[in-house]
């Protein structure tokens, strides 16, 4: 927005006041939705193929953000969006219009998210009426395709139905107001990014401070009426440099909290910024890694991403059923899949770990089911899966993990992943064990993965069932105890082989908060995990640019004594 700063701030405040004034109207939104839902459901029962289930969900996001870099603010914005999602099913619980086509192809017609008003009963009713009518007509076509597909393909291995019963829930929490002082946020962003402008080797820097209050209204024909509201504040700081051989080196640091006060901790953020600058400077001259197999330690943050990508996605219920899915764990219930000292649970009811707020926390999922604690692996043995209301054999009910972002269909997704370890070792003991494995295997060194930014995993059958995660801070650990930073590493492998190589865990639990993208869109997740020792991992060279570093000298020079280095750990 091109308004002056003062005018912009007043607009943000005005928006918050306007929303507060209309808050009383929001109290009737659930009632209006339920009345229109009941009217539509009853009217459609007279049709030859009536719906057996309908749900309405409205998602409102009230947002504000500032962005910039190198000590300057480049943009400020705020807004309110509201979208409607309708789940309408014809047929019955055993076979309905949502069943994926076994004979190939897709069984849906893409529809962009439906904007909707909240607070005006007549406008709300009109949109619900029109979109329900369109959704019903589309469902009839989908159901015809499903019936044809069932008749022309072999019977599926998993004979469970398409939908499961769930108890009706009623819950209504107060709508949370967004707290967004964009003037203060702008000043904080300038303060946090200014050090990057003072480091001549930093080629690019960007940062954003974002506030989002998501409020969801949900009703269904089972009788559920739910309103939940959650604040989410996030800051992302990114910086890039380039090594002499052309490799682009990028570090990203994210901060999450439920309030601006907890997010904008000057001491914590500036320490992280200085650490980023030091690490980028060190990475520029670090040696390139060569392909390697051997023992390694993954730090708590790194193992959190590791378990999320490689294990967590393979425990999502629908992946045990889809004809195109690899179904890694479908037949492994009751079998050992991790060392007996390891257990893995998913619990959306835990708001914090220590003093760190967990992003994967929620009360009700996007199908109106209360989020439940799921013991997926106990003492190394596989016990169960994350379930939405799409059943699989042996798991006929949801455990509150049906999640999505607006505009998408619900599937089973992760929440807060917690790795529990019995007989854990201290970090020092784990490192000593690594060096023992180095000697036993005759390798020159072991690897220590200090931080990982993310990654991806392939769970289907049409591509290799493998994973690739992206470490950013990796060290060689030599038998004499010395550590050497390296760069250009991708951690790769296949899940079952890698799980069989996990040997032990440490006592140093860490938290990884992030956003996970999958079939149902982006959802917030968390992983709590300790450092782990893996007796054999594989790394490959990362993709690298071959462009030469900048020809022009940087116009920026560090102030003061050039021997001074930024405070923070390498």
Secondary structure, DSSP 8 states (H G I E B T S, - for coil): --S-HHHHHHHHHHHHHHHHHTHHHHTTHHHHHHHHHHHHHHHHTTSSS-EEEEEEEEEEEEEEEEEEETTEEEEEEEEEEEEEEEEEEEB-SSSBTT---TTSS--------EE--SS-HHHHHHHHHHHHHHHHHHHHHHHHHHHHHHHHS---S----S-------EEE---------HHHHHHHHHHHHHHHHT-TT--EEEEEEEEEEEEEEEEETTS-EEEEEEEEEEEEEEEEEE-TTS-EEEEEEEEEESSHHHH--HHHHHHHHHHHHHHHHHHHHSEE---EEEEEEE-HHHHHHHIIIIIGGGGBGGGGT-TTB--TTTT-TTSB-S-TTEEEEE-TT--EETTEE-TT--SB-TTS-B---EEEEETTEE---B--SS-BTTB-S--S-EE--TTS--EE---EEEEEESS-B-HHHHHHHHHHHHHHHT-SEEEEEEEEEEEEE--BSSS-SEEEEEEEEEEEEETTS-EEEEE-EEEEEEHHHHHTTEEEEBS--EEEEEEEEETTEEEEEEEEE--EEEEEEEEEE---------SS--S----S-TT---SS--
